[in-house]
Amino acid sequence: MSIIAWDRKIIAADKMSEYCGLATQVTKLRISKNRNAIIGFTGGYENGLGLIEWFENGENAKDWPDWQKSEDWCRFIVAVSNQVYSYEKLPYAQGDDNPFMAWGSGRDYALGAMAQGANAIEAVKIACNFCVSCGLGVDAFELATMKRII
């Protein structure tokens, strides 16, 4: 239901969410209110908003949402400087040392695009062209400046 791509310089995401078969435009990436990080998620929109709240409230493992242990969990992404880490079903961050990475239903398209030289924004746009679960625009941030570039 999403695509987030990261190339060590830029993190980008599509803007589509789905409610009962209706595609709606949302924002999946944002600047953390409490930390120098860009945060985002793939998966269910309301679950993602819950993980943002969990992260902004100190990411205490004891407060990890129960729904993350179910079939309807979502991935939570944190990008700082030129590093990225993610949370999946448990409240333990997983680092990534790859030169680029992508998550979500459009992942394979984005990884292929970046393997051929596309940046994260281009990779998200390419994924949106092929994956029916992605689309409705792109949000992107430059990690060095923490500024929105799209």
Buried (B, 14 or more C-beta within 10 A) or exposed (E): BBBBBBBBEBBBBBBBBBEEEEEEEBEBBBEBEEEEBBBBBBBBBEBBBBBBEBBEEEBEEEEBBEBBEEEEBBBBBBBBEEBBBBBBEEBEEEEBEEEBBBBBBBBBBBBBBBEEEBBBBBBBBBBBEEBEBBBEBBBBBBBEEBEEEB
